[in-house]
Structures are given as structure tokens and as C-alpha cells.
Amino acid sequence: MARTHLLWTTAEAAAFLRISPKTLRNWRSMGRGPAYERHAGRRGVFYRPAVVRRWQKDNTWVIDPEARLSAARRTI
């Protein structure tokens, strides 16, 4: 049975985003990346899965190769 997480650790959120935990920590220190939470009595920071998914969706760019070709043809 799959374990249900209410909160993700930095390592779990980084794995979902396919980046290293160090990158996620760096983003956090620069004020970038998904929102996180600190909880009294618990060490570290935590991420809500829905917030991480929303952040990923809002910050993912889809590059359409056809659009790039059309733009290149217009400049020729």
C-alpha cells in the first residue's frame, strides 16, 4: 500500500520536481520555488504536495518547435 503524505520533506519535493535537494534549498534561500512551511518542534521545512504541483504547473514552459520555426521563417 502506498504511504500517504500530508507534507513532503525537501528531499521528497525535490524528487518530485526532478531537481537536487540542494537546488531546492538554494531556491528557498533566494525566495524562489514552491511555498514551504516550518513547524514548531519539527526539524526542517515541509512542502504541501498540492502547492508543489501547482508551483510546477505555473512555472513550466512548453516550447512548441513549430512556433519557433514559424518565428525563424518570418525573420528571414
N, CA, C and O of each residue as an XYZ file, in Angstrom:
304
protein
N       0.842     -1.173      0.000
C       0.000      0.000      0.000
C       0.892      1.243      0.000
O       1.893      1.283      0.715
N       0.542      2.243     -0.783
C       1.319      3.477     -0.870
C       1.123      4.307      0.396
O       0.027      4.396      0.949
N       2.201      4.895      0.820
C       2.145      5.751      2.002
C       1.612      7.122      1.598
O       2.103      7.716      0.638
N       0.632      7.619      2.305
C       0.042      8.918      2.003
C       0.763      9.983      2.816
O       0.847      9.891      4.040
N       1.280     10.990      2.129
C       1.993     12.076      2.796
C       1.117     13.324      2.827
O       0.588     13.747      1.798
N       0.969     13.898      3.990
C       0.306     15.182      4.088
C       1.294     16.292      3.790
O       0.915     17.338      3.262
N       2.563     16.074      4.124
C       3.630     17.030      3.872
C       4.835     16.290      3.298
O       5.094     15.138      3.648
N       5.565     16.962      2.414
C       6.788     16.393      1.852
C       7.990     17.056      2.491
O       7.961     18.240      2.825
N       9.045     16.279      2.656
C      10.327     16.828      3.069
C      10.961     17.508      1.863
O      10.456     17.413      0.744
N      12.071     18.191      2.103
C      12.804     18.810      0.993
C      13.220     17.759     -0.010
O      13.113     17.985     -1.215
N      13.695     16.613      0.456
C      14.129     15.545     -0.451
C      12.972     15.015     -1.292
O      13.146     14.755     -2.483
N      11.803     14.853     -0.696
C      10.640     14.352     -1.432
C      10.143     15.367     -2.457
O       9.811     15.001     -3.584
N      10.091     16.639     -2.069
C       9.659     17.673     -3.013
C      10.659     17.787     -4.161
O      10.260     17.930     -5.317
N      11.943     17.727     -3.855
C      12.974     17.804     -4.889
C      12.877     16.622     -5.841
O      13.030     16.790     -7.051
N      12.627     15.440     -5.318
C      12.483     14.258     -6.172
C      11.291     14.420     -7.112
O      11.380     14.067     -8.288
N      10.188     14.946     -6.611
C       9.018     15.171     -7.455
C       9.341     16.154     -8.573
O       8.924     15.960     -9.715
N      10.087     17.217     -8.242
C      10.434     18.244     -9.221
C      11.611     17.836    -10.121
O      11.947     18.531    -11.080
N      12.216     16.713     -9.794
C      13.384     16.198    -10.533
C      14.554     17.167    -10.501
O      15.198     17.440    -11.514
N      14.805     17.678     -9.300
C      15.967     18.525     -9.051
C      16.649     18.001     -7.797
O      16.094     17.154     -7.097
N      17.829     18.488     -7.510
C      18.509     18.042     -6.296
C      17.955     18.796     -5.084
O      17.478     19.923     -5.213
N      18.022     18.169     -3.912
C      17.595     18.871     -2.698
C      18.387     20.165     -2.491
O      17.846     21.148     -1.982
N      19.658     20.169     -2.881
C      20.473     21.376     -2.739
C      19.904     22.522     -3.583
O      19.871     23.667     -3.132
N      19.458     22.217     -4.802
C      18.849     23.244     -5.647
C      17.601     23.808     -4.990
O      17.396     25.022     -4.981
N      16.771     22.937     -4.442
C      15.552     23.393     -3.773
C      15.900     24.257     -2.562
O      15.250     25.275     -2.325
N      16.914     23.866     -1.795
C      17.345     24.690     -0.656
C      17.857     26.049     -1.135
O      17.567     27.074     -0.518
N      18.615     26.061     -2.227
C      19.117     27.326     -2.769
C      17.967     28.223     -3.212
O      17.958     29.418     -2.915
N      16.995     27.649     -3.923
C      15.828     28.420     -4.351
C      15.126     29.021     -3.142
O      14.724     30.184     -3.151
N      14.985     28.203     -2.096
C      14.293     28.661     -0.887
C      15.031     29.852     -0.274
O      14.398     30.812      0.164
N      16.357     29.796     -0.240
C      17.126     30.891      0.351
C      17.055     32.159     -0.498
O      17.269     33.258      0.014
N      16.756     32.016     -1.800
C      16.632     33.168     -2.692
C      15.184     33.641     -2.833
O      14.908     34.598     -3.556
N      14.263     32.969     -2.141
C      12.853     33.353     -2.222
C      12.167     32.828     -3.468
O      11.112     33.331     -3.853
N      12.753     31.820     -4.105
C      12.157     31.201     -5.294
C      11.607     29.833     -4.900
O      11.756     29.398     -3.758
N      10.983     29.175     -5.839
C      10.495     27.819     -5.586
C       9.148     27.815     -4.899
O       8.584     28.868     -4.599
N       8.635     26.614     -4.653
C       7.310     26.499     -4.034
C       7.315     26.955     -2.576
O       8.342     26.932     -1.897
N       6.141     27.368     -2.122
C       5.987     27.789     -0.725
C       6.253     26.611      0.200
O       5.949     25.464     -0.130
N       6.818     26.906      1.347
C       7.152     25.875      2.324
C       6.654     26.281      3.697
O       6.228     27.416      3.913
N       6.715     25.333      4.624
C       6.252     25.576      5.988
C       7.302     25.101      6.973
O       8.023     24.136      6.722
N       7.374     25.784      8.076
C       8.180     25.329      9.219
C       7.197     25.020     10.346
O       6.228     25.750     10.559
N       7.457     23.940     11.055
C       6.562     23.549     12.144
C       7.337     23.489     13.448
O       8.404     22.881     13.521
N       6.796     24.120     14.468
C       7.434     24.116     15.784
C       7.594     22.679     16.270
O       6.676     21.865     16.165
N       8.749     22.392     16.790
C       9.000     21.063     17.327
C       9.429     20.044     16.280
O       9.755     18.908     16.623
N       9.432     20.432     15.013
C       9.878     19.526     13.943
C      11.018     20.199     13.199
O      10.944     21.375     12.843
N      12.048     19.448     12.978
C      13.228     19.985     12.315
C      13.025     20.048     10.804
O      12.445     19.137     10.212
N      13.497     21.110     10.191
C      13.445     21.226      8.736
C      12.213     21.964      8.249
O      11.432     22.510      9.029
N      12.067     21.961      6.933
C      10.907     22.591      6.303
C      10.114     21.524      5.572
O      10.620     20.448      5.253
N       8.866     21.851      5.318
C       7.970     20.891      4.679
C       7.186     21.572      3.576
O       6.961     22.781      3.604
N       6.777     20.777      2.610
C       6.039     21.263      1.448
C       4.719     20.524      1.341
O       4.668     19.311      1.545
N       3.665     21.230      1.029
C       2.374     20.589      0.756
C       2.396     20.122     -0.691
O       2.679     20.919     -1.586
N       2.103     18.841     -0.943
C       2.151     18.318     -2.316
C       1.331     19.136     -3.311
O       1.787     19.368     -4.431
N       0.141     19.572     -2.933
C      -0.697     20.346     -3.856
C      -0.032     21.669     -4.223
O      -0.151     22.128     -5.359
N       0.662     22.278     -3.278
C       1.348     23.544     -3.534
C       2.527     23.325     -4.478
O       2.768     24.132     -5.375
N       3.253     22.239     -4.273
C       4.393     21.926     -5.145
C       3.896     21.637     -6.564
O       4.484     22.109     -7.537
N       2.833     20.876     -6.679
C       2.277     20.569     -8.014
C       1.809     21.840     -8.716
O       2.062     22.018     -9.907
N       1.129     22.723     -7.988
C       0.647     23.973     -8.564
C       1.833     24.839     -8.993
O       1.813     25.424    -10.076
N       2.862     24.923     -8.151
C       4.038     25.717     -8.485
C       4.696     25.178     -9.760
O       5.098     25.945    -10.635
N       4.797     23.853     -9.848
C       5.401     23.245    -11.036
C       4.583     23.583    -12.284
O       5.141     23.933    -13.323
N       3.272     23.476    -12.174
C       2.399     23.771    -13.317
C       2.535     25.230    -13.744
O       2.610     25.532    -14.935
N       2.566     26.121    -12.772
C       2.653     27.554    -13.065
C       4.030     27.983    -13.567
O       4.164     29.055    -14.156
N       5.042     27.166    -13.344
C       6.406     27.534    -13.705
C       7.021     26.607    -14.745
O       8.244     26.537    -14.867
N       6.191     25.903    -15.488
C       6.676     25.030    -16.550
C       6.381     25.680    -17.888
O       5.257     26.103    -18.157
N       7.395     25.751    -18.711
C       7.239     26.315    -20.048
C       7.226     25.192    -21.054
O       8.051     24.281    -20.988
N       6.306     25.250    -21.972
C       6.235     24.285    -23.055
C       6.696     24.995    -24.317
O       6.112     25.993    -24.739
N       7.734     24.469    -24.897
C       8.275     25.075    -26.107
C       7.737     24.307    -27.301
O       7.960     23.104    -27.439
N       7.034     25.012    -28.149
C       6.455     24.421    -29.344
C       7.452     24.583    -30.488
O       7.678     25.703    -30.945
N       8.055     23.487    -30.964
C       9.050     23.605    -32.024
C       8.482     24.232    -33.293
O       9.204     24.929    -34.005
N       7.219     24.002    -33.587
C       6.602     24.594    -34.780
C       6.527     26.117    -34.666
O       6.753     26.827    -35.646
N       6.216     26.609    -33.488
C       6.145     28.049    -33.278
C       7.526     28.677    -33.454
O       7.651     29.768    -34.010
N       8.547     27.994    -32.983
C       9.909     28.515    -33.141
C      10.302     28.560    -34.609
O      10.935     29.516    -35.058
N       9.928     27.525    -35.361
C      10.246     27.505    -36.794
C       9.514     28.626    -37.527
O      10.095     29.286    -38.388
N       8.254     28.843    -37.194
C       7.481     29.904    -37.822
C       8.108     31.265    -37.551
O       8.201     32.097    -38.453
N       8.530     31.491    -36.333
C       9.162     32.759    -35.975
C      10.477     32.935    -36.720
O      10.798     34.038    -37.164
N      11.235     31.863    -36.858
C      12.507     31.939    -37.570
C      12.282     32.232    -39.043
O      13.049     32.984    -39.645
N      11.251     31.657    -39.631
C      10.957     31.888    -41.054
C      10.544     33.339    -41.302
O      10.846     33.895    -42.358
N       9.859     33.955    -40.342
C       9.416     35.338    -40.514
C      10.580     36.314    -40.512
O      10.503     37.377    -41.129
N      11.666     35.958    -39.817
C      12.798     36.874    -39.739
C      13.740     36.745    -40.926
O      14.657     37.552    -41.081
N      13.526     35.749    -41.755
C      14.402     35.543    -42.928
C      13.992     36.442    -44.067
O      14.609     36.410    -45.132
